[in-house]
Amino acid sequence: LVSNFRVKIFSGFNTRLLYLFLSIAPFFCLLLPSKFFGSSFRLLLNALSTICRMFYLFFESRNSKKDPVVIWLTGGPGCSSELAVFFENGPFAIAQNLSLVWNDYGWDKISNLIYVDQPTGTGFSYSPDSRDLRHDEKGVTNDLYDFLQAFFAEHPEYAENDFYITGESYGGHYVPAFASRIHQGNKAKEGIHINLKGFAIGNGLTDPAIQYQAYTDYALEMKIIQEADYKRINKFVPACESAIKLCGTSGTTSCLAAYTVCDTIFNSIMGVAGKINYYDIRKKCDVGELCYDFSNMEKFLNQKSVKAALGVGDLDFISCSPSVYQAMLIDFMRDLEVGIPALIEDGIKLL
C-alpha cells in the first residue's frame, strides 16, 4: 500500500481475518477475530536524506472502535514493543509450541492499541543509515510525532478518539517527552490534532537525580544489602548528583560521565545482591541480562511465514538492540520530570 503522505506506508495489510501460517507441527492456522494492522511507516527524517522505516502493530478494541487509542512504548532504550504485545498487555501470549493464545487481561479489551518499535533500529524498525539512530528525546519524539500523524492520516476513523501514551522503564523518558511534543504540536496546530487526554508510566526512569539516590534506601529496606554496604555505596551519591547537574547544563561528554558515575550505584548494589531479579526482587535472575526468557518470541517473529505476513522482508528480529542502547546513553541522566507540571496544568492526566 502506498500513499502520498509525508510518511508513507510501504507494507502491511488491513483485514478482520488475519491468518498467520506458523511452521510448526501440526500445521497451524490462527484466526484473529479483531481488526489488526501490521505495517511500517517510511519516515523522511528531520532534514536527513535517508529513509527510516518504523514498524508498528495495531489492534482494534474488542469492545468498540470508539474506545480510547492507547500507544505503548517499551523501554530499554532499544527494546521492542512486541515484548509488551506477547508478555504484558497485548492480546496474545506465545505458547511453547509457538502458537498464540488469548491474553485474558489484554488492554485491547477496552482500548485500541498501537505498539511501535522505536527509536529507529529497535525491533523491526530500521534505517540503512546509522545517522538515523537517535541520541536524545528531541529526535525520538519528533519521529514518533511524524509516525502518529501518518497513522491518523491513514486511519482517520480513530483521529477523534481520546488518546493516551503509556510505557515502562525507559518509557519514563519517552512518555513525558512524547506527551510534551504532542501538546506542543496541538498548540501550534501542526497537522492532525491529537486528542491527548493523559499518559501513564510504569516503573519509569524519569528524574535520575532523585531515583538513583533512592536505590540504596530501597535496597537496605528490602534487606538486599546490609548497613555497611549502604554506607559504602552511598559515597557515590554526591558525585552522581553533581554529574547529573552538569549533564543538565552541558553536553555529550558530561552526560556520558554522569551515566558511568551513577550506574556505579546500581552495579554496586547488584554486586552485593547477586543473581536477584531487579524487576521483581522476590525472584532470581536465571535467564540473560534482562532476567526473562524472550527466546520464544524471537523464534516466532523470525519465522519466514510470520515475517512475510508482517511485511518486514529479511529483517532479523532481536528483542533489544545494543546499538540503540549505546546511541541513547547520553540521554539517560537527563531529567524528564521538568516538563510534566505544564502538562498537568493544562488538564492532561498522569498516572
Order of alpha helices (4+ residues) and beta strands (2+ residues): beta-beta-beta-beta-beta-beta-alpha-beta-beta-beta-alpha-beta-alpha-beta-alpha-alpha-alpha-alpha-alpha-alpha-alpha-alpha-beta
